[in-house]
Amino acid sequence: MMVERKEPEDLQQLILHISTDFINLSPRKVDVTIDHALETIGKYTDSDRAYVFQLNRTDSTISNSHEWCADAIEPQIMNLQKIRLSEHPWFKEYLLGQEPVLINDVQNLPKWASLEKTELLAQEIQSLIVVPMIYSNSQIGFVGFDSVRRKRVWTDKDVELLKVIADIFTNALVHRSVVTKLHESEEQHRLLIENLNDGIVISQNDKFIFLNKQFAGMLGYTYDELIMADYRSVYTDEGLEILLERSRRRQSGEVVPSRYETIFKKKDGSRLDVEANVRIINYHNAPATFAIVSDITERKKAEMYQRKLEVELLKRQKVSSMGIFAGGMVHNIRNTLTVIMGRAQLLKQKMPDLKEPDIIINNANKIVQMADNFIKKAKREQIEKATDIDLNDLLKTDIAYMESNQYVKNSADIQFDLDHSIPTIRAHYIDFTHAISAILEFSIAAMEKSSHRELRIHTESTENAIILTISHTGKPLSDEDKDSVFTPFYSLKKFAGKRNLGVEQLATMQLFNAYSLLERYKVRFKVETDADKCTIFYLTIPVSR
């Protein structure tokens, strides 16, 4: 015999009480709060069992996740795990539909639900009601009541109560799932970030608001020392200038590359070459700078070493070819000139008033002098050990060699102002002649389109150094180039990827070769532009007296 239950008078208070329990509920308290709610509504509705089933779409199964049972009612939660929907067609169609299912008498189930009927009766269930839990138009499970001790007639109020409870449970379970996945994702990202070889950093309002331990470690700091520190504190002066230049270019409307090289300053004050890959992101509803920072110290060393090898190879190839060529060329020149000068002398004896023999003899002597300068330079460059170098003599030899080029000789006014008391330099001759020739050649090339071409060479001596000054009246270097043309990798950065390089660009690249050749002698380089727009190269060469 079915029993019709009396309608409750305080249903709204019950729903309000349960809803309040789920406000701002932490994910770890969801299960115990659902269990408590099932107990409350189970007792209130005089049900024998209240429960929640959750659907797993990955393996198409459904499991009893929460259960409350009245006194003397046997729990079934352990028996109702991983139920395969493919084996329960009626269950799948009706209980997993998106409408409430009311069964007042299990015995009245249709024949094609015989499997489900048998299982329900095995649990001694006589009546049941199920309401789906829906999220984004998709069912994630259901909430239900069982009546074991008697048959029940389920009312609209029962359905409405379960609908409200299903919505409350759905929101709690979905929220917990989202938060859990977010935490798992954050943990995975944290582990990934902390184990990267690269530094990860976010700066906002001039402060480091996020960084991984790798970023702090590569600079020699702890995490606590850098978090919320001024991001500019880790840059060298050169690095800050690169940063300001990028900012100026952006403000002028130029698109600056996201990946660039810069220089950081470690905690101990030492330099750290890095490559930064920068993006502007939205972080906590405000613009922020996100950067991946790579330590490129070893790469820089490898590039430097490779560049030095290239310079050394070119130097040796040039010396070798010059030495081989010099001997044969000078021998042939002298033989030819001997014949020419002999004939000119005979012609002068026969015709003493004729001026041409003197002109021939004079020019032949100049050719001999140029050949002598050439062979002198070639022989000195072939010396493979350090010698005492007279810088003034080296400069004169290099200029004399360059003057074999008629453009240099006829179109450039070369002026010397040499201090003859300067000490000698202990070094490899080839290093200094190639380095200084690079600066001289650059200066000559810079004056190609100048109306006034003047090259000045000055030497002077201080207590511990020789100051070599080379100035020209040609096209001046830009402020950017002036500050960096003698620094490592200037030419690699400026001309990398350019297939066609002009004379001016090639000459500029030679300035780095000068740096590479003289770096081991601790020579300091500086470039300035004076009031007359003359470009002045200063080389400070340490010497021991």
VEXRO-984724 format. One record per residue (C-alpha): x, y, z; residue in three letters. Coordinates in steps of 0.5 Angstrom, whole numbers, padded with zeros to 4 digits. Example, Ala and Ser with C-alpha at 12.3 -4.5 7.8 and 13.67 -1.06 7.14 Angstrom:
<sites>
> X Y Z rest
> 0025 -0009 0016 ala .
> 0027 -0002 0014 ser .
</sites>
This chain:
<sites>
> X Y Z rest
> 0000 0000 0000 met .
> 0003 0007 -0002 met .
> 0003 0012 0003 val .
> 0002 0020 0001 glu .
> 0007 0024 0005 arg .
> 0004 0031 0008 lys .
> 0007 0037 0005 glu .
> 0012 0041 0009 pro .
> 0011 0048 0011 glu .
> 0018 0050 0012 asp .
> 0021 0048 0005 leu .
> 0024 0055 0004 gln .
> 0028 0055 0010 gln .
> 0031 0049 0009 leu .
> 0033 0051 0002 ile .
> 0036 0057 0005 leu .
> 0039 0054 0010 his .
> 0043 0049 0005 ile .
> 0044 0054 0000 ser .
> 0048 0058 0006 thr .
> 0052 0052 0007 asp .
> 0055 0053 0000 phe .
> 0056 0060 0000 ile .
> 0064 0061 -0001 asn .
> 0065 0054 0000 leu .
> 0072 0052 0000 ser .
> 0074 0046 -0005 pro .
> 0076 0041 0000 arg .
> 0070 0042 0004 lys .
> 0065 0040 -0002 val .
> 0064 0033 0000 asp .
> 0063 0033 0007 val .
> 0058 0039 0006 thr .
> 0054 0035 0000 ile .
> 0054 0029 0005 asp .
> 0051 0034 0011 his .
> 0046 0037 0006 ala .
> 0044 0030 0004 leu .
> 0042 0028 0011 glu .
> 0038 0034 0012 thr .
> 0034 0033 0006 ile .
> 0033 0026 0007 gly .
> 0031 0026 0014 lys .
> 0026 0032 0012 tyr .
> 0023 0028 0006 thr .
> 0023 0022 0010 asp .
> 0027 0018 0005 ser .
> 0031 0012 0006 asp .
> 0037 0014 0002 arg .
> 0039 0020 -0001 ala .
> 0045 0020 -0006 tyr .
> 0049 0023 -0012 val .
> 0051 0020 -0018 phe .
> 0057 0023 -0022 gln .
> 0058 0021 -0030 leu .
> 0065 0020 -0033 asn .
> 0064 0021 -0040 arg .
> 0071 0019 -0041 thr .
> 0070 0011 -0040 asp .
> 0062 0012 -0040 ser .
> 0061 0010 -0033 thr .
> 0057 0013 -0027 ile .
> 0059 0012 -0020 ser .
> 0055 0013 -0013 asn .
> 0060 0019 -0010 ser .
> 0056 0021 -0004 his .
> 0050 0017 0000 glu .
> 0046 0018 0006 trp .
> 0042 0012 0009 cys .
> 0037 0012 0015 ala .
> 0038 0008 0021 asp .
> 0037 0001 0019 ala .
> 0038 0002 0012 ile .
> 0044 -0002 0008 glu .
> 0049 0003 0005 pro .
> 0050 0001 -0003 gln .
> 0055 0006 -0005 ile .
> 0061 0001 -0005 met .
> 0057 -0003 -0010 asn .
> 0055 0002 -0015 leu .
> 0062 0004 -0018 gln .
> 0064 0004 -0025 lys .
> 0057 0002 -0027 ile .
> 0058 0001 -0035 arg .
> 0052 0005 -0039 leu .
> 0053 0001 -0045 ser .
> 0050 -0005 -0040 glu .
> 0044 -0001 -0038 his .
> 0040 0001 -0044 pro .
> 0034 0003 -0040 trp .
> 0038 0007 -0034 phe .
> 0042 0010 -0039 lys .
> 0036 0013 -0043 glu .
> 0032 0015 -0037 tyr .
> 0036 0016 -0031 leu .
> 0041 0020 -0036 leu .
> 0036 0024 -0039 gly .
> 0035 0031 -0038 gln .
> 0028 0031 -0034 glu .
> 0027 0028 -0027 pro .
> 0025 0021 -0027 val .
> 0019 0019 -0022 leu .
> 0018 0011 -0020 ile .
> 0013 0010 -0015 asn .
> 0013 0003 -0016 asp .
> 0020 -0001 -0018 val .
> 0015 -0007 -0020 gln .
> 0012 -0003 -0026 asn .
> 0018 -0002 -0029 leu .
> 0018 -0005 -0037 pro .
> 0020 -0011 -0039 lys .
> 0026 -0008 -0043 trp .
> 0029 -0005 -0036 ala .
> 0029 -0012 -0033 ser .
> 0036 -0012 -0031 leu .
> 0035 -0005 -0028 glu .
> 0029 -0008 -0024 lys .
> 0033 -0014 -0022 thr .
> 0039 -0009 -0019 glu .
> 0034 -0004 -0016 leu .
> 0030 -0010 -0012 leu .
> 0036 -0013 -0010 ala .
> 0038 -0006 -0006 gln .
> 0030 -0007 -0003 glu .
> 0028 -0001 -0007 ile .
> 0021 0000 -0008 gln .
> 0021 0007 -0010 ser .
> 0025 0012 -0013 leu .
> 0026 0019 -0016 ile .
> 0032 0022 -0020 val .
> 0033 0029 -0022 val .
> 0039 0031 -0027 pro .
> 0045 0035 -0025 met .
> 0046 0040 -0031 ile .
> 0052 0044 -0033 tyr .
> 0052 0048 -0040 ser .
> 0047 0044 -0043 asn .
> 0050 0037 -0041 ser .
> 0049 0032 -0035 gln .
> 0054 0031 -0030 ile .
> 0050 0026 -0026 gly .
> 0044 0026 -0022 phe .
> 0041 0027 -0015 val .
> 0036 0022 -0012 gly .
> 0032 0019 -0006 phe .
> 0030 0012 -0005 asp .
> 0025 0009 -0001 ser .
> 0026 0002 0002 val .
> 0021 0001 0007 arg .
> 0015 0003 0003 arg .
> 0012 0005 -0003 lys .
> 0012 0012 -0004 arg .
> 0008 0017 -0009 val .
> 0013 0023 -0011 trp .
> 0010 0030 -0011 thr .
> 0012 0036 -0015 asp .
> 0015 0039 -0008 lys .
> 0020 0033 -0008 asp .
> 0022 0034 -0015 val .
> 0022 0042 -0014 glu .
> 0027 0041 -0008 leu .
> 0031 0036 -0012 leu .
> 0032 0041 -0017 lys .
> 0034 0046 -0013 val .
> 0039 0041 -0009 ile .
> 0041 0039 -0016 ala .
> 0043 0046 -0018 asp .
> 0047 0047 -0011 ile .
> 0051 0041 -0012 phe .
> 0052 0042 -0019 thr .
> 0055 0049 -0018 asn .
> 0059 0046 -0012 ala .
> 0062 0040 -0016 leu .
> 0064 0044 -0022 val .
> 0067 0050 -0018 his .
> 0071 0045 -0015 arg .
> 0073 0041 -0021 ser .
> 0075 0048 -0024 val .
> 0079 0050 -0018 val .
> 0082 0043 -0018 thr .
> 0084 0043 -0025 lys .
> 0087 0050 -0024 leu .
> 0091 0049 -0018 his .
> 0094 0043 -0022 glu .
> 0095 0047 -0028 ser .
> 0099 0052 -0024 glu .
> 0103 0047 -0020 glu .
> 0105 0044 -0027 gln .
> 0107 0051 -0029 his .
> 0110 0052 -0023 arg .
> 0114 0046 -0024 leu .
> 0116 0047 -0031 leu .
> 0118 0054 -0030 ile .
> 0122 0052 -0024 glu .
> 0126 0047 -0028 asn .
> 0127 0051 -0034 leu .
> 0134 0053 -0035 asn .
> 0132 0060 -0037 asp .
> 0130 0065 -0033 gly .
> 0122 0067 -0033 ile .
> 0121 0074 -0030 val .
> 0115 0079 -0030 ile .
> 0115 0086 -0028 ser .
> 0110 0091 -0027 gln .
> 0110 0098 -0025 asn .
> 0118 0098 -0025 asp .
> 0118 0092 -0020 lys .
> 0119 0084 -0021 phe .
> 0113 0081 -0019 ile .
> 0114 0074 -0021 phe .
> 0121 0071 -0022 leu .
> 0123 0063 -0022 asn .
> 0129 0061 -0018 lys .
> 0133 0060 -0024 gln .
> 0133 0068 -0026 phe .
> 0135 0069 -0019 ala .
> 0140 0064 -0019 gly .
> 0143 0066 -0026 met .
> 0144 0073 -0022 leu .
> 0147 0071 -0016 gly .
> 0141 0073 -0012 tyr .
> 0136 0069 -0008 thr .
> 0128 0069 -0010 tyr .
> 0127 0074 -0004 asp .
> 0132 0079 -0005 glu .
> 0129 0080 -0012 leu .
> 0122 0080 -0011 ile .
> 0119 0087 -0011 met .
> 0126 0090 -0013 ala .
> 0127 0095 -0018 asp .
> 0128 0091 -0025 tyr .
> 0133 0096 -0027 arg .
> 0137 0094 -0021 ser .
> 0140 0088 -0025 val .
> 0142 0092 -0031 tyr .
> 0149 0095 -0033 thr .
> 0150 0102 -0035 asp .
> 0150 0099 -0042 glu .
> 0144 0095 -0041 gly .
> 0140 0101 -0039 leu .
> 0142 0104 -0045 glu .
> 0140 0099 -0049 ile .
> 0133 0099 -0045 leu .
> 0132 0106 -0046 leu .
> 0134 0106 -0054 glu .
> 0128 0101 -0055 arg .
> 0124 0105 -0051 ser .
> 0125 0111 -0055 arg .
> 0124 0107 -0062 arg .
> 0118 0105 -0059 arg .
> 0115 0112 -0058 gln .
> 0117 0114 -0065 ser .
> 0113 0109 -0067 gly .
> 0118 0104 -0069 glu .
> 0117 0096 -0068 val .
> 0122 0093 -0064 val .
> 0124 0086 -0064 pro .
> 0122 0082 -0058 ser .
> 0128 0078 -0058 arg .
> 0134 0082 -0056 tyr .
> 0141 0082 -0053 glu .
> 0143 0086 -0047 thr .
> 0147 0086 -0041 ile .
> 0145 0084 -0034 phe .
> 0149 0086 -0027 lys .
> 0150 0080 -0022 lys .
> 0150 0081 -0015 lys .
> 0158 0081 -0015 asp .
> 0158 0086 -0020 gly .
> 0160 0082 -0026 ser .
> 0157 0082 -0033 arg .
> 0152 0077 -0035 leu .
> 0151 0077 -0043 asp .
> 0143 0075 -0044 val .
> 0138 0074 -0049 glu .
> 0131 0077 -0047 ala .
> 0125 0075 -0051 asn .
> 0120 0080 -0048 val .
> 0112 0080 -0049 arg .
> 0107 0085 -0046 ile .
> 0102 0081 -0043 ile .
> 0095 0083 -0038 asn .
> 0097 0081 -0031 tyr .
> 0092 0082 -0026 his .
> 0088 0086 -0030 asn .
> 0094 0091 -0032 ala .
> 0100 0091 -0037 pro .
> 0106 0088 -0035 ala .
> 0112 0085 -0038 thr .
> 0114 0078 -0039 phe .
> 0121 0076 -0041 ala .
> 0124 0069 -0042 ile .
> 0132 0070 -0040 val .
> 0137 0066 -0043 ser .
> 0144 0066 -0040 asp .
> 0149 0067 -0047 ile .
> 0155 0067 -0044 thr .
> 0158 0061 -0046 glu .
> 0155 0063 -0053 arg .
> 0159 0069 -0053 lys .
> 0165 0066 -0051 lys .
> 0164 0061 -0057 ala .
> 0163 0067 -0062 glu .
> 0168 0071 -0059 met .
> 0173 0065 -0060 tyr .
> 0171 0063 -0067 gln .
> 0171 0071 -0069 arg .
> 0178 0071 -0067 lys .
> 0180 0065 -0070 leu .
> 0177 0068 -0077 glu .
> 0181 0074 -0076 val .
> 0188 0070 -0074 glu .
> 0186 0066 -0080 leu .
> 0185 0072 -0085 leu .
> 0191 0075 -0082 lys .
> 0196 0069 -0083 arg .
> 0193 0068 -0090 gln .
> 0194 0075 -0092 lys .
> 0201 0075 -0089 val .
> 0203 0069 -0093 ser .
> 0200 0071 -0099 ser .
> 0204 0078 -0099 met .
> 0210 0074 -0097 gly .
> 0210 0070 -0103 ile .
> 0208 0075 -0107 phe .
> 0213 0080 -0105 ala .
> 0219 0077 -0106 gly .
> 0218 0075 -0113 gly .
> 0214 0082 -0115 met .
> 0220 0086 -0112 val .
> 0225 0082 -0116 his .
> 0222 0083 -0122 asn .
> 0220 0091 -0121 ile .
> 0228 0092 -0119 arg .
> 0230 0088 -0126 asn .
> 0225 0092 -0130 thr .
> 0227 0099 -0127 leu .
> 0234 0098 -0127 thr .
> 0233 0097 -0135 val .
> 0229 0103 -0135 ile .
> 0234 0107 -0131 met .
> 0240 0105 -0135 gly .
> 0236 0107 -0141 arg .
> 0234 0114 -0138 ala .
> 0241 0115 -0136 gln .
> 0244 0114 -0143 leu .
> 0239 0118 -0146 leu .
> 0241 0124 -0141 lys .
> 0248 0123 -0143 gln .
> 0246 0124 -0151 lys .
> 0241 0129 -0150 met .
> 0243 0133 -0143 pro .
> 0238 0139 -0145 asp .
> 0232 0134 -0145 leu .
> 0228 0134 -0138 lys .
> 0224 0127 -0139 glu .
> 0230 0123 -0137 pro .
> 0230 0126 -0130 asp .
> 0223 0125 -0130 ile .
> 0223 0118 -0132 ile .
> 0229 0117 -0126 ile .
> 0225 0120 -0121 asn .
> 0219 0116 -0122 asn .
> 0223 0110 -0122 ala .
> 0226 0111 -0116 asn .
> 0219 0112 -0113 lys .
> 0217 0106 -0115 ile .
> 0223 0103 -0112 val .
> 0222 0106 -0105 gln .
> 0214 0103 -0106 met .
> 0217 0096 -0107 ala .
> 0222 0097 -0101 asp .
> 0216 0099 -0097 asn .
> 0212 0093 -0099 phe .
> 0218 0088 -0098 ile .
> 0219 0092 -0091 lys .
> 0212 0091 -0089 lys .
> 0212 0084 -0091 ala .
> 0218 0082 -0088 lys .
> 0216 0085 -0081 arg .
> 0209 0082 -0081 glu .
> 0212 0075 -0082 gln .
> 0216 0075 -0076 ile .
> 0212 0070 -0071 glu .
> 0215 0073 -0064 lys .
> 0214 0079 -0060 ala .
> 0219 0084 -0062 thr .
> 0220 0092 -0060 asp .
> 0216 0096 -0064 ile .
> 0217 0103 -0066 asp .
> 0210 0106 -0067 leu .
> 0212 0112 -0071 asn .
> 0216 0108 -0076 asp .
> 0210 0103 -0076 leu .
> 0205 0109 -0078 leu .
> 0210 0111 -0083 lys .
> 0211 0105 -0086 thr .
> 0203 0103 -0086 asp .
> 0202 0110 -0089 ile .
> 0208 0109 -0095 ala .
> 0205 0103 -0097 tyr .
> 0198 0106 -0097 met .
> 0200 0111 -0101 glu .
> 0202 0106 -0107 ser .
> 0194 0107 -0108 asn .
> 0194 0113 -0112 gln .
> 0187 0116 -0109 tyr .
> 0190 0116 -0102 val .
> 0196 0119 -0105 lys .
> 0193 0125 -0109 asn .
> 0186 0126 -0106 ser .
> 0188 0126 -0098 ala .
> 0192 0131 -0094 asp .
> 0196 0126 -0089 ile .
> 0199 0130 -0083 gln .
> 0204 0127 -0078 phe .
> 0205 0130 -0071 asp .
> 0209 0124 -0068 leu .
> 0213 0124 -0061 asp .
> 0220 0121 -0063 his .
> 0221 0120 -0055 ser .
> 0215 0115 -0054 ile .
> 0218 0108 -0052 pro .
> 0218 0102 -0056 thr .
> 0212 0097 -0056 ile .
> 0213 0089 -0054 arg .
> 0208 0086 -0059 ala .
> 0207 0082 -0065 his .
> 0208 0087 -0071 tyr .
> 0203 0084 -0075 ile .
> 0198 0085 -0070 asp .
> 0199 0092 -0069 phe .
> 0200 0094 -0077 thr .
> 0194 0090 -0078 his .
> 0190 0094 -0073 ala .
> 0192 0101 -0074 ile .
> 0191 0099 -0082 ser .
> 0184 0098 -0081 ala .
> 0183 0104 -0077 ile .
> 0187 0108 -0083 leu .
> 0183 0104 -0088 glu .
> 0176 0106 -0085 phe .
> 0178 0113 -0084 ser .
> 0180 0114 -0092 ile .
> 0174 0110 -0094 ala .
> 0170 0115 -0090 ala .
> 0173 0121 -0093 met .
> 0171 0118 -0100 glu .
> 0165 0123 -0101 lys .
> 0168 0129 -0097 ser .
> 0170 0136 -0101 ser .
> 0176 0136 -0096 his .
> 0180 0130 -0094 arg .
> 0185 0131 -0089 glu .
> 0188 0125 -0085 leu .
> 0192 0127 -0078 arg .
> 0196 0122 -0074 ile .
> 0199 0124 -0067 his .
> 0203 0120 -0062 thr .
> 0205 0122 -0055 glu .
> 0207 0119 -0049 ser .
> 0204 0119 -0042 thr .
> 0207 0116 -0036 glu .
> 0205 0109 -0037 asn .
> 0202 0109 -0044 ala .
> 0203 0111 -0051 ile .
> 0197 0115 -0054 ile .
> 0195 0114 -0061 leu .
> 0190 0119 -0065 thr .
> 0188 0118 -0072 ile .
> 0183 0123 -0074 ser .
> 0179 0124 -0081 his .
> 0175 0129 -0084 thr .
> 0170 0124 -0087 gly .
> 0163 0122 -0085 lys .
> 0162 0122 -0078 pro .
> 0160 0116 -0074 leu .
> 0153 0116 -0071 ser .
> 0152 0116 -0063 asp .
> 0150 0109 -0063 glu .
> 0156 0107 -0067 asp .
> 0161 0111 -0064 lys .
> 0159 0108 -0057 asp .
> 0160 0101 -0059 ser .
> 0164 0100 -0066 val .
> 0170 0097 -0062 phe .
> 0166 0093 -0057 thr .
> 0165 0085 -0058 pro .
> 0160 0083 -0063 phe .
> 0158 0090 -0066 tyr .
> 0159 0088 -0073 ser .
> 0156 0081 -0072 leu .
> 0150 0085 -0069 lys .
> 0150 0091 -0074 lys .
> 0151 0087 -0081 phe .
> 0149 0080 -0079 ala .
> 0144 0077 -0085 gly .
> 0146 0082 -0090 lys .
> 0149 0079 -0096 arg .
> 0151 0085 -0100 asn .
> 0156 0089 -0096 leu .
> 0159 0096 -0099 gly .
> 0166 0099 -0098 val .
> 0164 0103 -0092 glu .
> 0160 0097 -0088 gln .
> 0166 0092 -0089 leu .
> 0171 0098 -0087 ala .
> 0167 0099 -0081 thr .
> 0167 0091 -0079 met .
> 0175 0092 -0080 gln .
> 0174 0096 -0073 leu .
> 0172 0090 -0069 phe .
> 0178 0086 -0072 asn .
> 0183 0092 -0069 ala .
> 0179 0091 -0063 tyr .
> 0180 0083 -0063 ser .
> 0188 0084 -0065 leu .
> 0190 0089 -0060 leu .
> 0185 0086 -0054 glu .
> 0190 0082 -0051 arg .
> 0195 0088 -0050 tyr .
> 0190 0091 -0046 lys .
> 0189 0097 -0051 val .
> 0183 0102 -0050 arg .
> 0179 0105 -0055 phe .
> 0175 0111 -0056 lys .
> 0172 0115 -0061 val .
> 0170 0122 -0061 glu .
> 0167 0127 -0066 thr .
> 0170 0134 -0065 asp .
> 0167 0141 -0066 ala .
> 0169 0141 -0073 asp .
> 0165 0134 -0074 lys .
> 0172 0131 -0075 cys .
> 0172 0123 -0072 thr .
> 0178 0122 -0068 ile .
> 0180 0115 -0066 phe .
> 0184 0115 -0059 tyr .
> 0188 0108 -0058 leu .
> 0191 0108 -0051 thr .
> 0197 0103 -0051 ile .
> 0200 0101 -0044 pro .
> 0208 0100 -0044 val .
> 0213 0099 -0039 ser .
> 0219 0103 -0039 arg .
</sites>
